[in-house]
């Protein structure tokens, strides 16, 4: 069974954190003032009815809505389901 996570020596995940780390550093240095200003702009736009701003605020507070998937057959070709069962017998 394969181990969890990346192999030893793989630094790809660290590369993705570069922008995040820089944003955190700048944010702390500026006492989060620019982030607060930016969020204020987003809230103002949401109040004006900007759809993307409204969605951003909703997703931030409530999380993204769950996606619904419906699977069904019809009369001519009904949906077939096969059940595969694995039984382990301890002798």
Secondary structure, 3 states (H helix, E strand, C coil): CCCCCCCCCCCHHHHHCHHHHHHHHHHHHCCCHHHHHHHHHHHHHHHHCCHHHHHHHHHHHHCCCCCCCCCCCCCCCCCCCCCCCCCCCCC
